[in-house]
Amino acid sequence: MFKAIIIARCSTNETKQDVSRQSEELHKKFSNQFEIVRTFAYYQSGTKNEGNNLEMLSFAINNGISNIIISEISRISRKVVNVLQFIELCNDKKINVIIDNYNLHTLNKDRTVNTMVQMMLSIGASFAQLELQQTYLRLASGRKKYLNDGGVLGRKKGSIKNEKQILIEHADIVKYLKLKQSVRNIMKLTSKSNGTIQKVSKILKAKECKKEAQ
């Protein structure tokens, strides 16, 4: 049985259950076809996940993985160039990428490049990037209207939490940081964003530095 990994990604502003849903549905559908070696489930913007993609591809290469399974092409990236670069690297290493929602395979059964799928992916990735750009435009338009109507951006007075409140609210993150867990693992364990974990880590490091200085 050929080995495979599953990639499930959501942006930090997407529904928290989406990553779990992607993972479970793909595992259920493909576990009888492939040996699922690992599932990479994480939260990260689709425009800033090049490092994640390289890490996952490196794992696939080093562990003899011949298939990468994703629910849709935007799970790789929201940028056309990044999608195409990732697919090209996979092609070079004879790793087949399976895009579930359209039942597409980037390689044929003899491990040659599926040229028709390559063309379709270029078009699909372009639409994914266009969708993101349209979202940004809608947000900018809504923000402009809000300001024109007298709205005020920023936190309300008194809403900024102090460091002690943050550490109490995110005690689970504090616990895992003290156990030397990686940020990626903490994201999976707590379902909290990379930004929140980094904020808590920064506060803890500042406190440690203060203690050492005293």
Order of alpha helices (4+ residues) and beta strands (2+ residues): beta-alpha-beta-alpha-beta-alpha-beta-beta-alpha-alpha-alpha-alpha-alpha
